[in-house]
Every structure is written in structure tokens, then in C-alpha cells.
Amino acid sequence: MKIDCHIHMVLDGENWKNAIRRHENQVNVSWIRATLEKYRAEGYTYLRDGGDRWGVGRCAGSLAGEYGIRYRTPLAPISKAGHYGGFIGVHYENFRDFQALVEKTRAEGGNFIKIMISGLMDFDRFGVLSEEGLPPEEIRELIHIAHEEGFPVMAHANGARTVEAAAEAGVDSVEHGAYLDREAMAAMAEAGTVWVPTLSTIGNLRGKGRFSQEAVEKILESAVENVAYFAGLGGLVAPGTDAGAWAVPHGCATEEPLLRLALGSRTDELLARGGQKIMDIF
């Protein structure tokens, strides 16, 4: 049994703009079916989508059962207006807007809420994010609203203070989690937050020539060290490739070897624990 706790069916690992155009006017069902068949052939039985606003993940969820796959989707990820995430999801201006989007997710059959609460890594500059995270009090309120409506919460989150705030607010899973410190990882471990570090989004950049090789290697080294430390605290780690991101094709097999660098001989046991919690909650 294979699981991938973070994919983007709408993307293809090559060119995000062209991938989105594939579905802009009408969801390309044949492409989705071909991708689901690829996952089925490789033994996947559980996929958790990061969402999109064109209905691609929703369509995949409606078809996945035919391929023996349990598929979970937030429908569209939610970001604050003017901040990272608008290219793929929907946005809110205030908490009333966010509440309405959560209620819409329920009405349209979404399985969980995904919030975008930070920028992403600058792969040319170690330690740099494209933007800082949202204020801790805002992060707390977003998670509270979603939980009050009965939804688990997945958070796209990088940066120590952003992740720490999300963990302390009870977020169910943190995706990516670049540049954490020990306080942030301790907060996640104590809260039982599952970390999906998506190491493939870093490791698969090596040797491609698109970004600084030195920066990519340093980012990967930092991430592997942090995953090892977090696991040593008893923290829960789950496998997720971020399939669809650049250089991460659907069904790619790079995540497990990268996680083994951090988790060593306990990799199978630890990923089973973290993956099971994701499947239980989401």
C-alpha cells in the first residue's frame, strides 16, 4: 500500500501555467483518469490533494474510487488576499469571508480546509522566504473557525514562528515547513501535528540548473536535519511529494529515499504512524 499525503492533480510537474490552462475552460477528465491510472498501477491507495479553484481535485475525487484510491480534497486552498496562494486557490479579505469559504467547502463536499499562511522558499537563497507568515493571532482564528465547523486543517506553512503559531492553534498537518527551529518542532510534536515535509520539492531540483545548486543543497540538508530532530522528539512525519510542483511528476518515487536520509532504519515504522494519522483525520 502506498500513500501520498500531498499532491496537486491540477499541476503536472513541468509548467504550472500550461497545466492550469489544460483545465481552465473545462476540466480535462481524460488527463485526470490517466493520472489516476498511473497512481493505481504504482500501488497507491490514498491521495490527499492540496486543492485548486478549477474543480480538478473535486473531479479526481469523484473518479478515484474506480481506481481503488481513497482521495481527499479541500476543493480550493484558501489564502489571504494579496498573499501567496492566489494563483491556485481562493482568497478572503476578513474573517467573515473566510467563514463563508469554509461553509462553501462543506456545501460543495470538501473533505478538509487548506490554509496558505506563509510564502514559499527562495531556492536561490538559503533561509529566505518569498514572504513572511500571517500574524499568529490571525493563524489561530483561521484554524479555530475551520475546527468549529468540524474540518481538519492542512496548512501550507514555512518559517519557525508561523509553524509554531499553527501548531499551538491545533493545526492538523503542516506542509513543507522550511526553516524550523527547535521551539517550532517541539510545538508540533507536543500538539500531535503531522509534518509532511515534501522533500522532493527540494531534492528533485538538484542538477537541474534552474536554481543555485549550493542553495538547494543547503536547503535540503537543513530540511533533512530538522525531520530527523522532529522524529527524535516523537513527532509524526507523513510522506507527501507535492506532486505537480516543478520537477515532481505524479507518482514520482523520490520522497521515500529522501525521508530515509532523515529517519534511517525506522523509516517504514515512522511513516506508517504519521500516514495513518493523516488517513484517520483527513
Rosetta blueprint (number, residue, H / E / L):
1 M L
2 K E
3 I E
4 D E
5 C E
6 H E
7 I E
8 H L
9 M L
10 V L
11 L L
12 D L
13 G L
14 E L
15 N L
16 W H
17 K H
18 N H
19 A H
20 I H
21 R H
22 R H
23 H H
24 E H
25 N L
26 Q L
27 V L
28 N L
29 V H
30 S H
31 W H
32 I H
33 R H
34 A H
35 T H
36 L H
37 E H
38 K H
39 Y H
40 R H
41 A H
42 E L
43 G L
44 Y E
45 T E
46 Y E
47 L E
48 R E
49 D E
50 G L
51 G L
52 D L
53 R L
54 W L
55 G L
56 V H
57 G H
58 R H
59 C H
60 A H
61 G H
62 S H
63 L H
64 A H
65 G H
66 E H
67 Y H
68 G L
69 I L
70 R E
71 Y E
72 R E
73 T L
74 P L
75 L L
76 A L
77 P L
78 I E
79 S E
80 K E
81 A L
82 G L
83 H L
84 Y L
85 G L
86 G L
87 F L
88 I L
89 G L
90 V E
91 H E
92 Y E
93 E L
94 N L
95 F H
96 R H
97 D H
98 F H
99 Q H
100 A H
101 L H
102 V H
103 E H
104 K H
105 T H
106 R H
107 A H
108 E L
109 G L
110 G L
111 N L
112 F L
113 I E
114 K E
115 I E
116 M E
117 I L
118 S L
119 G L
120 L L
121 M E
122 D L
123 F L
124 D L
125 R L
126 F L
127 G L
128 V L
129 L E
130 S L
131 E L
132 E L
133 G L
134 L L
135 P L
136 P H
137 E H
138 E H
139 I H
140 R H
141 E H
142 L H
143 I H
144 H H
145 I H
146 A H
147 H H
148 E H
149 E L
150 G L
151 F L
152 P L
153 V E
154 M E
155 A E
156 H E
157 A E
158 N L
159 G L
160 A H
161 R H
162 T H
163 V H
164 E H
165 A H
166 A H
167 A H
168 E H
169 A L
170 G L
171 V L
172 D L
173 S E
174 V E
175 E E
176 H E
177 G L
178 A L
179 Y L
180 L L
181 D L
182 R H
183 E H
184 A H
185 M H
186 A H
187 A H
188 M H
189 A H
190 E H
191 A H
192 G L
193 T L
194 V E
195 W E
196 V E
197 P L
198 T L
199 L L
200 S H
201 T H
202 I H
203 G H
204 N L
205 L L
206 R L
207 G L
208 K L
209 G L
210 R L
211 F L
212 S L
213 Q H
214 E H
215 A H
216 V H
217 E H
218 K H
219 I H
220 L H
221 E H
222 S H
223 A H
224 V H
225 E H
226 N H
227 V H
228 A H
229 Y H
230 F H
231 A H
232 G H
233 L L
234 G L
235 G L
236 L E
237 V E
238 A L
239 P L
240 G L
241 T L
242 D L
243 A E
244 G L
245 A L
246 W L
247 A L
248 V L
249 P L
250 H L
251 G L
252 C L
253 A L
254 T L
255 E H
256 E H
257 P H
258 L H
259 L H
260 R H
261 L H
262 A H
263 L H
264 G H
265 S H
266 R H
267 T H
268 D H
269 E H
270 L H
271 L H
272 A H
273 R H
274 G H
275 G H
276 Q H
277 K H
278 I H
279 M H
280 D H
281 I H
282 F L
